[in-house]
Amino acid sequence: MISCEEAAEICDKAQYDEVSKWRYLKLRIHLLFCKTCAQHSKKNTQLSHLCQKAELHSLTESEKEEMKTELEKKTLVGKS
């Protein structure tokens, strides 16, 4: 039997199809016996579906740099 910590790690990776079938099977067996981890898995799945539905995306490196530059400019103007 795997630990709850390992189950949480596998659960997180399974959301992004980054886990082997064997580890996923071990997770499923663990979830049959551990209701706390089963709840975590259920809520994690719901959160992933909501994020996909919201079509969230992260900033590109250039967008991050642009934002950083803009914030630095505003910080310098505020100190003057």
MARFIZA-55358 format. One record per residue (C-alpha): residue in three letters; x, y, z. Coordinates in steps of 0.001 Angstrom, whole numbers, padded with zeros to 6 digits, always signed. Layout:
N
alaXYZ/...
This chain:
80
met+000000+000000+000000/ile+001291+003474-000851/ser+001373+006367+001617/cys-001064+009260+001473/glu+001794+011557+000432/glu+002627+009315-002506/ala-001067+009050-003379/ala-001334+012847-003475/glu+001709+013069-005749/ile+000339+010428-008106/cys-003071+012111-008075/asp-001549+015440-009085/lys+000487+013869-011884/ala-002480+011804-013081/gln-004411+015010-013750/tyr-001901+015758-016509/asp-001392+012172-017748/glu+002138+012123-016304/val+001852+008832-014419/ser+002413+005231-015433/lys-000468+002790-015519/trp+001066+000822-012646/arg+001298+003878-010364/tyr-002222+004897-011359/leu-003473+001425-010407/lys-001730+001729-007017/leu-003462+005087-006545/arg-006873+003623-007365/ile-006355+000832-004829/his-005277+003369-002197/leu-008373+005473-002899/leu-010589+002467-002210/phe-009303+002340+001369/cys-008511+005973+002165/lys-011516+008271+002119/thr-009399+011368+002794/cys-007316+010783-000325/ala-010452+009896-002290/gln-011907+013308-001369/his-008638+015019-002337/ser-008641+013231-005677/lys-012256+014184-006344/lys-011660+017862-005511/asn-008429+017905-007515/thr-010276+016526-010544/gln-013031+019133-010157/leu-010460+021925-009934/ser-008681+020697-013062/his-011955+020590-014991/leu-012852+024113-013864/cys-009451+025416-014956/gln-009832+023765-018359/lys-013327+025152-018717/ala-012103+028644-017850/glu-009444+028324-020556/leu-006748+029696-018253/his-003284+030209-019644/ser+000032+031374-018278/leu+002028+034324-019520/thr+004783+033824-022051/glu+008329+034732-021062/ser+008160+037927-023126/glu+004875+038934-021461/lys+006445+038341-018041/glu+009459+040484-018930/glu+007232+043246-020274/met+005163+043219-017076/lys+008303+043256-014936/thr+009700+046229-016853/glu+006419+048119-016516/leu+006281+047475-012768/glu+009873+048620-012335/lys+009094+051852-014200/lys+006078+052524-011983/thr+008107+051778-008863/leu+010824+054229-009925/val+008267+056949-010691/gly+006645+056441-007276/lys+009986+056904-005466/ser+010756+060243-007163/
